[in-house]
C-alpha cells in the first residue's frame, strides 16, 4: 500500500515555465555550430586549408 506521508516527503515542485527557461538558457552548452566556428578560427590562425 502507498504511504502518502513518505511520498509527500519525496515531492519536489516542478519549475515554472519562466524559471525553467532561465535555467536552460543560463547553461553553457556547446553545440555543433560553436564547434565549427572554433575549428574555422583555429584553422585560420594556423593557416591550415583543405
Secondary structure as UniProt FT lines:
FT   HELIX           4..10
FT   HELIX           17..25
FT   HELIX           32..46
//
